[in-house]
Each structure stands twice: as structure tokens, then as C-alpha cells.
Amino acid sequence: MKAIRKMYDWVLSWADSQYATPALFLLAFTESSFFPIPPDILLIAMAISLPLRAFKYAAWCTIGSLAGGIVGYGIGSIGYESIGKPIIDFYHAHDIMLAIKAQYDTYGFWGVLVAAITPIPYKVFTITSGFFDFSFPQFLGASIIGRSFRFFAVATLIWKYGAPIKSFIDKYFNILATAAVVLLILGFLLIKVLV
């Protein structure tokens, strides 16, 4: 938990920087293709500091995430062996890729939409989508809906409830981090069970 807490604090340190918005965009971009820390953490901190800009920050987060998702799709499509495979290896997601493929064949659009909203690693879906040549327009449409929903939901909660959410996260960080890991594992197991 100490390593995760250090990463969390490092991400939060950008919230007070003059580079906060570019850092949010970059974090959202990299999280969609390879980086393990979700941009929600920085989005929450920035939105709490300036609640009237919460929706602007959500928009930047969404745009960065979509751009990163497109890069992830490209990695799967044209750079899988050199870039995508090491990322999939890191997440131990080869079986998940096959499960995602089966879901695409059955549900297509809805599989990406679920991944875009839930704690299931979106980067695995982006790379898999490119690797298996999933319809790019459907991939992009599902990503736009899912990522927008996710980040604007966070912005709406901050706009409505503000600083108490940040205090809650700080107070219960270990429990929330553990819950996030459990949800991530359950997401992977859910994909395996659905196949």
C-alpha cells in the first residue's frame, strides 16, 4: 500500500501545479494505453480545488483518455509484438484477450462500453481491439460514451459534494485502494466467467 500511496500522492501533487491540466490530459492519455494509475485521482483533486471547472477538467480527461485509447488501438493493430505484448504480459492478460475476443464476437460495442466505464483495465481493451481488428468506429463510439460517462460522473459528484469526498478518500485510502484492487480482480474474473 505504501507504493500505491506514494503514486497517489505524486499524482495529487500535480493538482496544485501550473501544469495541472496538461498533466491530467497526459495521465488520462497514458492510462488508456499502458500506465496503471487512473486519471480519476488527479481529476478529483483538481475539481475539488476549483469546483466550477470540474466539467472542463472532465472534458480534458475524456479527450486525453480517448486519444490514449486510439493509441492503444494502434498498438494492438500495428505494434503488438514490440509494444502491446509487454503491456499485456505486465497485466497477465493473455487469457483476458481471448475472453474479450469472444465477447466482441458476441456483443461488440457493449464490451468496449463496459470496459470504458468500469475498473476493468481499459488499456487491455484498447490493445485487444486493435489486435483483433475490432471495428474502429464502434470502438471509438463506445469509448466516447463510456469514458465521458465515467469522467463526467466524477466531475458531477465533486461539483455537487466537493471537499468531503477528498477527505473521505484521504481518510479511507487503504480501504479504497484495496477495494479498487478487488474490483479489478473481479473484473478480470467476470470476463473469464462470461466466456
VEXDREN-2710 file (C-alpha; in Angstrom, 1 decimal):
% VEXDREN-2710
k/r/px/py/pz
1/MET/0.0/0.0/0.0
2/LYS/2.9/2.4/0.6
3/ALA/4.0/2.3/-3.0
4/ILE/0.4/2.9/-4.2
5/ARG/0.1/5.7/-1.6
6/LYS/3.3/7.3/-3.0
7/MET/2.0/7.2/-6.5
8/TYR/-1.3/8.6/-5.3
9/ASP/0.4/11.5/-3.5
10/TRP/2.7/12.1/-6.6
11/VAL/-0.4/12.3/-8.9
12/LEU/-2.1/14.7/-6.4
13/SER/1.0/16.9/-6.3
14/TRP/0.2/17.9/-9.9
15/ALA/-3.2/19.3/-8.9
16/ASP/-1.5/22.5/-7.4
17/SER/0.9/22.9/-10.3
18/GLN/0.5/25.4/-13.2
19/TYR/0.8/22.3/-15.4
20/ALA/-2.2/20.6/-13.8
21/THR/-4.4/20.5/-16.9
22/PRO/-1.7/19.1/-19.2
23/ALA/-0.7/16.6/-16.5
24/LEU/-4.4/15.5/-16.3
25/PHE/-4.5/15.1/-20.1
26/LEU/-1.2/13.2/-20.1
27/LEU/-2.3/10.9/-17.3
28/ALA/-5.6/10.1/-19.0
29/PHE/-3.7/9.5/-22.3
30/THR/-1.2/7.1/-20.8
31/GLU/-3.7/5.3/-18.6
32/SER/-5.7/4.3/-21.7
33/SER/-2.7/2.6/-23.3
34/PHE/-0.2/1.5/-20.7
35/PHE/0.1/3.4/-17.4
36/PRO/-1.5/1.7/-14.3
37/ILE/-2.8/4.8/-12.3
38/PRO/-6.2/6.0/-13.3
39/PRO/-6.7/9.8/-14.0
40/ASP/-9.7/10.0/-11.7
41/ILE/-7.4/10.7/-8.8
42/LEU/-6.0/13.9/-10.3
43/LEU/-9.4/14.8/-11.8
44/ILE/-10.9/14.7/-8.3
45/ALA/-8.1/16.8/-6.7
46/MET/-8.3/19.4/-9.5
47/ALA/-12.1/19.6/-9.4
48/ILE/-12.1/20.0/-5.6
49/SER/-9.7/22.8/-5.8
50/LEU/-11.8/24.6/-8.5
51/PRO/-15.3/23.1/-8.5
52/LEU/-16.6/25.5/-11.2
53/ARG/-14.0/24.0/-13.5
54/ALA/-14.9/20.4/-12.7
55/PHE/-16.6/19.8/-16.1
56/LYS/-13.8/21.5/-18.0
57/TYR/-11.4/19.1/-16.3
58/ALA/-13.7/16.1/-17.1
59/ALA/-13.6/17.2/-20.7
60/TRP/-9.8/17.3/-20.8
61/CYS/-9.7/14.0/-19.1
62/THR/-12.1/12.4/-21.6
63/ILE/-10.2/13.8/-24.6
64/GLY/-6.9/12.6/-23.2
65/SER/-8.3/9.2/-22.5
66/LEU/-9.8/8.9/-26.0
67/ALA/-6.6/9.9/-27.6
68/GLY/-4.7/7.3/-25.5
69/GLY/-7.4/4.7/-26.4
70/ILE/-6.8/5.4/-30.1
71/VAL/-3.0/4.9/-29.5
72/GLY/-3.8/1.7/-27.6
73/TYR/-5.9/0.5/-30.6
74/GLY/-2.9/1.4/-32.8
75/ILE/-0.5/-0.5/-30.6
76/GLY/-2.7/-3.6/-30.8
77/SER/-3.1/-3.2/-34.6
78/ILE/0.4/-2.4/-35.8
79/GLY/2.7/-2.6/-32.8
80/TYR/1.5/-5.6/-30.8
81/GLU/4.7/-7.7/-30.8
82/SER/7.1/-4.8/-29.8
83/ILE/4.8/-2.7/-27.5
84/GLY/1.5/-4.4/-26.9
85/LYS/2.6/-7.8/-25.8
86/PRO/4.8/-6.5/-23.0
87/ILE/1.9/-4.5/-21.7
88/ILE/-0.4/-7.5/-21.9
89/ASP/2.3/-9.6/-20.2
90/PHE/2.5/-7.0/-17.4
91/TYR/-1.2/-7.3/-16.7
92/HIS/-1.1/-11.2/-17.2
93/ALA/-4.0/-10.6/-19.6
94/HIS/-3.5/-13.1/-22.5
95/ASP/-6.5/-15.2/-21.4
96/ILE/-8.4/-11.9/-20.9
97/MET/-7.6/-11.0/-24.5
98/LEU/-9.2/-14.2/-25.7
99/ALA/-12.2/-13.7/-23.5
100/ILE/-12.5/-10.1/-24.8
101/LYS/-12.4/-11.5/-28.4
102/ALA/-15.2/-13.9/-27.6
103/GLN/-17.2/-11.1/-26.1
104/TYR/-16.5/-8.9/-29.2
105/ASP/-17.8/-11.6/-31.4
106/THR/-21.0/-11.8/-29.4
107/TYR/-21.5/-8.3/-28.1
108/GLY/-19.1/-6.0/-29.9
109/PHE/-19.8/-2.4/-28.9
110/TRP/-21.1/-3.3/-25.5
111/GLY/-17.9/-5.0/-24.4
112/VAL/-15.9/-1.8/-25.0
113/LEU/-18.6/0.3/-23.4
114/VAL/-18.4/-1.7/-20.2
115/ALA/-14.6/-1.5/-20.2
116/ALA/-14.7/2.2/-20.7
117/ILE/-16.8/2.7/-17.5
118/THR/-15.7/0.0/-15.1
119/PRO/-12.4/-0.7/-13.3
120/ILE/-11.6/-3.4/-15.8
121/PRO/-8.3/-2.1/-17.3
122/TYR/-9.4/-0.1/-20.3
123/LYS/-5.9/-0.4/-21.8
124/VAL/-6.3/-4.1/-22.2
125/PHE/-9.5/-3.5/-24.2
126/THR/-7.9/-0.8/-26.4
127/ILE/-4.9/-3.0/-27.3
128/THR/-7.1/-6.1/-27.8
129/SER/-9.5/-4.1/-30.0
130/GLY/-6.7/-3.2/-32.4
131/PHE/-5.1/-6.6/-32.2
132/PHE/-8.3/-8.4/-33.2
133/ASP/-9.3/-5.7/-35.7
134/PHE/-12.5/-4.8/-33.9
135/SER/-14.5/-2.2/-35.8
136/PHE/-12.8/1.1/-35.1
137/PRO/-16.0/3.3/-35.4
138/GLN/-17.7/1.0/-32.9
139/PHE/-14.6/1.0/-30.6
140/LEU/-14.5/4.8/-30.8
141/GLY/-18.2/5.3/-30.2
142/ALA/-18.2/3.0/-27.2
143/SER/-15.1/4.7/-25.8
144/ILE/-16.6/8.2/-26.2
145/ILE/-19.8/7.2/-24.4
146/GLY/-18.1/5.2/-21.7
147/ARG/-15.2/7.5/-20.9
148/SER/-17.4/10.6/-21.0
149/PHE/-19.9/8.9/-18.6
150/ARG/-17.1/7.9/-16.2
151/PHE/-15.3/11.2/-16.0
152/PHE/-18.3/13.5/-16.1
153/ALA/-19.9/11.4/-13.3
154/VAL/-16.8/12.1/-11.2
155/ALA/-17.0/15.8/-12.0
156/THR/-20.7/15.9/-11.1
157/LEU/-20.1/14.3/-7.8
158/ILE/-17.3/16.8/-7.0
159/TRP/-19.4/19.7/-8.2
160/LYS/-22.3/18.6/-6.0
161/TYR/-20.4/17.3/-2.9
162/GLY/-17.0/18.9/-3.1
163/ALA/-14.2/18.6/-0.5
164/PRO/-15.9/15.9/1.7
165/ILE/-15.2/13.4/-1.0
166/LYS/-11.4/14.3/-0.9
167/SER/-11.4/14.0/2.9
168/PHE/-13.2/10.6/2.6
169/ILE/-10.6/9.3/0.1
170/ASP/-7.7/10.5/2.3
171/LYS/-9.2/9.1/5.4
172/TYR/-10.0/5.7/3.9
173/PHE/-7.3/5.4/1.3
174/ASN/-6.0/1.9/2.2
175/ILE/-9.6/0.5/2.3
176/LEU/-10.4/2.2/-1.0
177/ALA/-7.2/1.1/-2.7
178/THR/-7.8/-2.5/-1.5
179/ALA/-11.4/-2.3/-2.8
180/ALA/-10.1/-1.0/-6.2
181/VAL/-7.7/-3.9/-6.5
182/VAL/-10.5/-6.3/-5.5
183/LEU/-12.8/-4.7/-8.2
184/LEU/-10.1/-5.0/-10.7
185/ILE/-9.6/-8.7/-10.0
186/LEU/-13.4/-9.3/-10.0
187/GLY/-13.5/-7.5/-13.4
188/PHE/-10.9/-9.9/-14.8
189/LEU/-12.8/-12.9/-13.3
190/LEU/-16.1/-11.7/-14.7
191/ILE/-14.6/-11.6/-18.2
192/LYS/-13.3/-15.2/-17.7
193/VAL/-16.7/-16.4/-16.5
194/LEU/-18.6/-14.8/-19.3
195/VAL/-16.6/-16.7/-21.9
END
